[in-house]
């Protein structure tokens, strides 16, 4: 059964809201060449890191049971980053985000039954520690999916809570004598009730009855969550991805089910605790909403550079804009979103852009395997400000598997075209996506024109430019109307990097761009892109359809 968390959060109403492209009311569009986003403040390692999202079950099986595991992931770390900056045949990512690895009765793990134990099929605590050690040795960090909005209905806490109104853990969850009949908050058209009956009483579970929400207004629950965070930080992890960040504390039905002041207050409390245990740990919020709402989850930057709540928040609205823009051949929506971020985000915070994730139809399927669109999406993602997140297999053009369920978005990683795909010597837990004859690592690794090679080149170009990694952004593209190209300068200190993307399906002459300098060093240039010519204030070039040029100007 598809987890209802994915089904609900992907609602058409929410995606439609995220697609709004108008600048904030009362804000005049800036002149071309204006600074839109400042460089992230502070010195956090995550500010420009490239993260790689891994579903352990689908990445690499080490024992032939058809289920990916931690030892299998360890065996593939050199593919992700071999630890040698001089080599370019690894992907070059800086950090791993592991989807849930705690003990759970489900394949996906978002319904935890024991926050201290590793899912048996994935391995042991020693395996997790070894993964962290091996990743750190290669210069990578590891963050875990920490699901604290809800537990499994099989968790001992809930079993105890449900056993009696007099249970010591009764207030670890929300119980009512009658059904308050609140609908799910993300879909105004939904009539899905969020209260569920058990033993003559009703408990709150915003996603479904098998995932009862923890009551984070109970002090003992808050302390337990912080204790668990401490435990995993001390075991070697470098932070957490926080599921369902908008829905922690409810104060009533409707508007009281999301984005409440109490939720923001908890994140400030939790973030301060994490910083006290491990000052450089990162927290990444899944705040699937519109830009003004997402912006609030950074909190205040007055005392904590980057924000005192969640220092990274996934940019779902930008994902929508990039994909829609590439399909439409227009970059105007992306430019408008950058302006909207400037008008809403606290100055100096780090964005977390991405293309798709485990709850979304895979990019290759959305683009009907159009390699030019896939290549352009990669270039846009890896040149935007912030810390980009890459979903496993996206670098190969991996598409959805059979069916419309969430499992089809999380199919095994194809390492080769052979039976078992290099993923397992047994029967895969779920069937491979179609097209793995070409969408596999072995077929693309040595091909200079492959999507995998493109991702590697773009990531290594980022690593060679601090402006691309952590710089601010000065935008040349108009933030209203239709634009065929997206052009901006990433800048940090005295380094300037000019980036031009052609979203259209025709050759485009672009410029002049007002960037001070007399020389232009290519960092990444697609075939057919004309050399950048001119000088200060008059740089020009010509770019083929859905192509990219990146130059350091000095």
C-alpha positions, 0 to 999 in steps of 0.5 A: 500500500502506498504510504498516505504521507506521499499521496497526501502531500503531493496534492494538486491543490498544494502544487498549484499554490506552489506554482504562483509566479507573481512577485510579492505585492508592492515590490517592484521587479528589480533591474537586470543585474540586481543582487537577488540573494546574498551569500549564506552567512556563517561557516557551516559545512552544509551551506553549499554541499551537494547532498545525495538522497539514498533509499538504503533498501534500493541502493545495494544488496550485500547478502543476496536477499534482494534488499539493499543494506548498509554494508552494500551502501558502504561498498558503493561509497567510492562511486559517490565520493572516493575521497581524492579531490584529484580524481573525477570519476566519482560523483563527488557529493559532499553528504548523504541523506539516508531515508529512514533506517530505524526499526519499522514494520514497513518497507519505507520506514516512516512508521518507526517502532524503535528509534534506537535500533537499525532496521534488521534487514539493513544491518546493525548499529555497528554497520551504521557506525562503520558507514559514518566512519567510511563516509567521513574518511572520504570527506562526506557527512551523513544525515538521517531521516528523523521522523518525530511527527509520528510513530508506528501504531505498533511502537511500544509508546503507542501500545502503552498509550492506547491501553488505558486512559490511565496509562503513564504514556497516555499524553504522549499522543492526543486522545479525545473521548469523541471524534473532532473530525478534523480533515487533513490540512494540506488538501481543502478538498479532502474529507479524510478524517485525521482522528481514529478510533481505538478502544473506545477513544479517538487519537490523532494521526494526520497521515493515517491511523497506522501513524499516530502523531506524537504529542510534542506539547508533552514535556516528556516527549520533547525530552525523549526526542532530544535524548534520541537526537543526542544519541545518534549525534554521539553515534557519529551522524552529522544531522537530521532530515526532519519529516513533516516539519509543518505538522508537529503541534496542533492547536485545533482543526484547519489552520491549527493543524500546520505552521503553528507558533508552537511548532516553530517554538519547538524547532527553535528548542530542538535546534538549540539542543542539537547545536549544544550537542554538535555545533556543526550538525545540520537540520533539514526541514521538509516544509512542503508549502509556499515560499512565504511559509517555507521562509519562516522555518529558518527562524531568526538570524539575529543570534544564529547565522543561517537561522535559529530554527532549521538551517536548510529547508527544501525548496519545493516551489523552486522544484516546481518552477524549474520543471515547469520552466524546462517543459515550457521553454521559459525561465521566467518562473525560476527568475520570479521565484528567486525574487520571491525568495529574496523578498521572503527569506531572511538574509544570509540563509542557505536554500536547499534546492532539488529536482525530485525526491522519493514522494514525487514522480521521477524526473525522467518519467516527467520529462519522457526521457528527454535527455536534453531536458534532463541535462538542463535540469541538472545544470540548473540545480547545480548552479543555483545558490544553496545546498542542492539535493540529488535523489539517487538514480537521478544522475542516470536518468532513472525513471519510475517503475511499474505502477503509480505507487510510491514503491515505483518511485523507489526502485533498485539502483541499476549498476549494470544491465545484467540480471540483478542489475548489479544490485543483488544476486537474488530477487530484487525486493521490487522490480527495476524501472524500465530502460535500465539497459542504458540508465545504469552506472556501467553503461554511463560511467565511461561515456563523456556524453552521458547524463552521469558524466554531466552530473560529475562534471557539474559537481566538480565544477562547483567544487572548484569554485567557491562562488558557485558553492557558497556565493550570492546571486546577481540576476540578469533575467527579467522576473516578469514575463517570458524569458528563454534564457536564465542568466546570473552571476554567482559571486563571493569576495573577488570571484565572479562566475557567469552562468547562462542556461538556455531553456528554449528549443532554439539557438539563443544569442545572449548578452550583453552582461555587465560583469566586470573583468577582461578574461573569461575562463570556462568552467563548464561549457556545453558543445556548441556554446560560443566563446564568451566575448567582449569585456566589462559590461558587454559579455556576449555568447550564443547558446544552443537549445537547452544548453549551459555555459559557465565562466569565471570572469576576472 
